[in-house]
Amino acid sequence: MGAHLDQFMDGEHVEAWDRLRALGPAAFSEDFAEDARSVAAETARRVDANIDQIVGRLTRIGYRFGSSYTYNKYRPEQVDEYGLVRKRPSRGIRKSLERLEARIGRMTGNVAPLPHIVWALAEHVGDVSLRGSADRWSPPTYRFMDRPPGVPTEVYADPLEIAGLEQLKFGVSYFSDKEFMADLDGTKPCLLFASDVEGKANHSGGTQEIEWPSWTADPVLRYAARHGRPPLTVVQYLRESFQWGGFPGFADYPDTAPTADIEFLAADLEPI
């Protein structure tokens, strides 16, 4: 194992990722790339296991999953019995990710690798959406179209979403739009990672996204930090999300957060 993976496996998860981020572009060099990929893959394995745990626990508290913005892209048999969009990585995912990298490079003129954690999540986790709400959560965390009159306005609990290959490809498709690229006016284009907090509550909103290119193992995830907080990287956001049982936005609603349910959802998840 490499030094960073050794450190991660020894329980120094935050320190290992801090060191990888500090490498900057060197994380893709011959000296460090294999080690960085290994840390990202192990992190993604734990993310996948944690999501399975959270989904199982959500069903036990009567959680009703809402549809995600990817819902209409999938056939009914690709949406599981809970209504959760969870599209597992397909066979040949590595080749597909390589083609995606090349496609982005051709479209933007910036030939660069996908950040290690973004690649690992697409390869080992796939598309995920925990949108929805439990009946006993008041206010609710999702605007269901069939809700009765008088239900309080939704809180933005920021349920965890992760962009797999299909969502990444959907976001990249905008790079072929000349008007879209021209409107950037010299700023970096971005890769889609998830909807923002408003979108996840089924309101009109924007996206959480990653600048392209991002020569780092763990890029900043734009529009993911809580109000007044420093920017979060993808791994930091996932870590915070698991601390809140998959709903980090509840940090902004301490008076209405379902504390007992959050503790239940977050209990004994694998550290990243």
C-alpha positions as CSV (number, residue, x, y, z in Angstrom):
1,M,0.0,0.0,0.0
2,G,1.0,3.6,-0.5
3,A,1.7,6.0,2.3
4,H,-1.6,7.9,1.9
5,L,-3.6,4.6,1.8
6,D,-1.7,3.3,4.9
7,Q,-2.6,6.5,6.7
8,F,-6.2,6.2,5.7
9,M,-6.5,2.6,6.7
10,D,-4.9,3.4,10.1
11,G,-7.8,5.7,10.8
12,E,-6.3,9.0,9.9
13,H,-8.9,9.7,7.2
14,V,-9.0,13.5,7.4
15,E,-5.2,13.7,7.5
16,A,-4.8,11.4,4.5
17,W,-7.2,13.4,2.4
18,D,-5.6,16.7,3.6
19,R,-2.2,15.4,2.3
20,L,-3.7,14.3,-1.0
21,R,-5.3,17.7,-1.6
22,A,-2.0,19.4,-0.7
23,L,-0.3,17.5,-3.6
24,G,-2.4,19.4,-6.1
25,P,-1.6,18.3,-9.7
26,A,1.1,16.0,-8.4
27,A,-1.7,13.6,-7.2
28,F,-1.9,12.5,-10.9
29,S,1.8,12.0,-11.3
30,E,3.5,8.6,-11.6
31,D,4.8,8.9,-8.0
32,F,1.4,9.4,-6.4
33,A,-1.5,8.5,-8.8
34,E,-1.8,4.8,-7.8
35,D,-1.9,5.7,-4.1
36,A,-4.4,8.5,-4.6
37,R,-6.6,6.2,-6.7
38,S,-6.5,3.6,-3.9
39,V,-7.6,6.1,-1.2
40,A,-10.4,7.3,-3.4
41,A,-11.6,3.8,-4.2
42,E,-11.6,2.8,-0.5
43,T,-13.4,6.0,0.3
44,A,-16.0,5.2,-2.4
45,R,-16.4,1.7,-1.1
46,R,-17.3,3.1,2.3
47,V,-19.6,5.7,0.8
48,D,-21.5,2.9,-1.0
49,A,-21.8,0.9,2.2
50,N,-23.0,3.9,4.2
51,I,-25.6,4.7,1.6
52,D,-27.0,1.2,1.8
53,Q,-27.2,1.5,5.6
54,I,-28.9,4.9,5.4
55,V,-31.5,3.7,2.8
56,G,-32.3,0.7,5.0
57,R,-32.8,2.9,8.1
58,L,-34.9,5.4,6.2
59,T,-37.3,2.7,5.1
60,R,-37.6,1.7,8.8
61,I,-38.8,5.2,9.8
62,G,-41.3,5.4,7.0
63,Y,-39.4,7.7,4.8
64,R,-41.0,8.4,1.4
65,F,-38.5,8.8,-1.4
66,G,-39.1,11.5,-3.9
67,S,-38.1,11.5,-7.6
68,S,-34.9,13.1,-8.7
69,Y,-34.1,15.1,-11.7
70,T,-32.6,11.9,-13.3
71,Y,-35.9,10.0,-12.7
72,N,-37.2,10.3,-16.3
73,K,-33.9,9.1,-17.7
74,Y,-34.4,5.6,-16.3
75,R,-36.9,2.8,-17.0
76,P,-39.2,1.8,-14.2
77,E,-37.2,-1.3,-13.4
78,Q,-34.2,0.9,-12.7
79,V,-36.0,2.6,-9.8
80,D,-36.0,0.3,-6.8
81,E,-39.0,-0.6,-4.6
82,Y,-38.4,2.5,-2.4
83,G,-38.6,5.0,-5.2
84,L,-35.0,5.7,-4.8
85,V,-32.9,6.5,-7.8
86,R,-29.9,4.3,-7.3
87,K,-28.3,3.4,-10.6
88,R,-25.3,1.1,-10.0
89,P,-22.2,1.4,-12.2
90,S,-22.4,-0.6,-15.4
91,R,-19.9,-3.1,-16.7
92,G,-17.1,-1.3,-18.6
93,I,-17.4,1.8,-16.5
94,R,-13.7,2.5,-16.6
95,K,-13.7,2.7,-20.4
96,S,-16.8,4.9,-20.3
97,L,-15.0,7.3,-17.8
98,E,-11.9,7.4,-20.0
99,R,-14.1,8.3,-23.0
100,L,-15.8,11.0,-20.9
101,E,-12.5,12.5,-20.0
102,A,-11.5,12.7,-23.6
103,R,-14.8,14.1,-24.6
104,I,-14.6,16.9,-22.0
105,G,-11.1,17.7,-23.2
106,R,-12.2,18.0,-26.8
107,M,-15.2,20.2,-25.9
108,T,-13.4,22.6,-23.5
109,G,-9.9,22.5,-24.8
110,N,-8.8,21.6,-21.3
111,V,-7.4,18.0,-21.4
112,A,-7.4,17.0,-17.8
113,P,-8.2,13.9,-15.7
114,L,-11.4,13.5,-13.6
115,P,-10.6,14.2,-9.9
116,H,-9.8,10.9,-8.2
117,I,-12.8,11.0,-5.9
118,V,-15.2,11.9,-8.7
119,W,-13.9,8.9,-10.8
120,A,-14.1,6.6,-7.8
121,L,-17.7,7.5,-6.9
122,A,-18.7,7.0,-10.6
123,E,-16.9,3.7,-10.7
124,H,-17.9,2.2,-7.3
125,V,-21.2,4.0,-6.3
126,G,-23.1,5.3,-9.3
127,D,-26.1,7.6,-9.2
128,V,-27.7,8.2,-5.9
129,S,-30.6,10.4,-4.6
130,L,-32.0,10.5,-1.1
131,R,-34.6,13.1,-1.8
132,G,-37.9,12.8,0.1
133,S,-39.3,13.2,3.6
134,A,-40.7,11.2,6.5
135,D,-44.3,11.8,7.5
136,R,-43.2,12.6,11.1
137,W,-40.8,15.3,10.0
138,S,-42.4,18.7,10.4
139,P,-41.6,20.7,8.4
140,P,-41.1,18.1,5.7
141,T,-37.9,18.0,3.5
142,Y,-39.6,17.5,0.1
143,R,-42.5,19.1,-1.8
144,F,-44.6,16.2,-2.8
145,M,-47.2,17.1,-5.4
146,D,-50.0,15.2,-3.6
147,R,-49.4,16.8,-0.1
148,P,-52.6,18.0,1.6
149,P,-53.3,21.7,2.1
150,G,-51.7,23.3,5.2
151,V,-48.5,21.3,5.2
152,P,-45.7,23.6,6.4
153,T,-43.1,24.9,3.9
154,E,-40.2,22.5,3.4
155,V,-36.8,22.9,5.0
156,Y,-33.7,22.5,2.9
157,A,-32.2,19.4,4.5
158,D,-29.8,18.9,1.5
159,P,-30.4,15.1,1.1
160,L,-27.3,13.4,-0.3
161,E,-27.1,13.0,-4.1
162,I,-24.1,11.8,-6.1
163,A,-23.6,12.1,-9.8
164,G,-22.7,8.8,-11.5
165,L,-21.7,8.4,-15.1
166,E,-25.1,9.3,-16.6
167,Q,-25.4,12.5,-14.6
168,L,-21.9,13.5,-15.5
169,K,-22.6,12.9,-19.1
170,F,-25.8,14.9,-18.9
171,G,-23.9,17.8,-17.4
172,V,-21.1,17.6,-19.9
173,S,-23.6,17.8,-22.8
174,Y,-23.9,21.5,-22.0
175,F,-20.2,22.0,-23.0
176,S,-21.3,21.5,-26.7
177,D,-23.6,24.4,-26.5
178,K,-21.7,27.4,-28.0
179,E,-24.0,29.9,-26.4
180,F,-23.6,28.3,-23.0
181,M,-19.8,28.3,-23.2
182,A,-19.8,31.9,-24.5
183,D,-21.9,33.0,-21.5
184,L,-19.2,31.8,-19.2
185,D,-17.2,34.8,-20.3
186,G,-13.8,33.2,-19.5
187,T,-14.9,31.5,-16.2
188,K,-14.4,27.7,-15.9
189,P,-17.2,25.4,-17.0
190,C,-18.4,23.0,-14.3
191,L,-19.2,19.3,-13.9
192,L,-22.6,18.5,-12.4
193,F,-22.5,16.7,-9.1
194,A,-26.0,17.1,-7.7
195,S,-28.9,19.6,-7.4
196,D,-28.5,22.3,-4.9
197,V,-30.5,22.4,-1.6
198,E,-33.6,24.0,-3.3
199,G,-33.7,21.5,-6.1
200,K,-33.4,18.6,-3.7
201,A,-36.5,19.8,-1.9
202,N,-38.4,19.8,-5.3
203,H,-38.2,23.6,-5.6
204,S,-36.7,25.5,-8.5
205,G,-32.9,25.7,-7.9
206,G,-29.4,25.3,-9.3
207,T,-26.7,22.7,-8.9
208,Q,-23.8,21.6,-6.8
209,E,-20.8,21.5,-9.2
210,I,-17.1,21.1,-9.7
211,E,-15.0,23.4,-11.8
212,W,-13.3,22.0,-14.9
213,P,-10.4,21.4,-15.0
214,S,-9.7,20.6,-11.3
215,W,-6.2,19.4,-10.9
216,T,-6.8,17.9,-7.4
217,A,-7.7,14.5,-6.0
218,D,-10.6,16.1,-4.1
219,P,-12.1,19.2,-5.7
220,V,-14.2,21.9,-4.1
221,L,-17.9,21.3,-4.5
222,R,-19.5,24.6,-5.3
223,Y,-22.7,25.6,-3.5
224,A,-22.5,22.8,-1.0
225,A,-21.2,24.6,2.1
226,R,-23.6,25.9,4.7
227,H,-24.2,29.7,4.9
228,G,-21.2,31.5,6.2
229,R,-19.0,28.4,6.1
230,P,-15.8,27.9,4.2
231,P,-16.0,25.9,0.9
232,L,-16.2,22.2,1.1
233,T,-14.5,19.6,-1.1
234,V,-16.4,16.5,-2.3
235,V,-15.0,14.3,0.5
236,Q,-15.5,16.9,3.2
237,Y,-19.1,17.3,2.0
238,L,-19.7,13.5,2.0
239,R,-18.1,13.3,5.5
240,E,-20.4,16.1,6.8
241,S,-23.4,14.5,5.1
242,F,-22.8,11.2,6.9
243,Q,-22.5,13.0,10.2
244,W,-26.0,14.1,9.7
245,G,-27.4,10.8,8.5
246,G,-27.4,11.9,4.8
247,F,-29.1,15.3,5.5
248,P,-26.4,17.9,6.3
249,G,-28.8,20.8,5.7
250,F,-30.4,20.1,9.1
251,A,-27.5,22.0,10.6
252,D,-29.3,25.1,9.5
253,Y,-32.5,24.1,11.3
254,P,-31.5,23.1,14.8
255,D,-35.0,23.8,16.2
256,T,-36.9,21.6,13.8
257,A,-34.3,18.9,13.0
258,P,-35.5,15.4,13.9
259,T,-32.6,14.7,16.2
260,A,-33.5,11.1,17.2
261,D,-33.9,10.1,13.5
262,I,-30.6,11.8,12.5
263,E,-28.8,10.0,15.3
264,F,-30.3,6.7,14.2
265,L,-29.4,7.3,10.5
266,A,-25.8,8.3,11.3
267,A,-25.0,5.6,13.9
268,D,-21.9,3.5,13.2
269,L,-21.4,4.6,9.6
270,E,-17.9,3.9,8.2
271,P,-15.6,6.9,8.6
272,I,-14.2,8.6,5.5
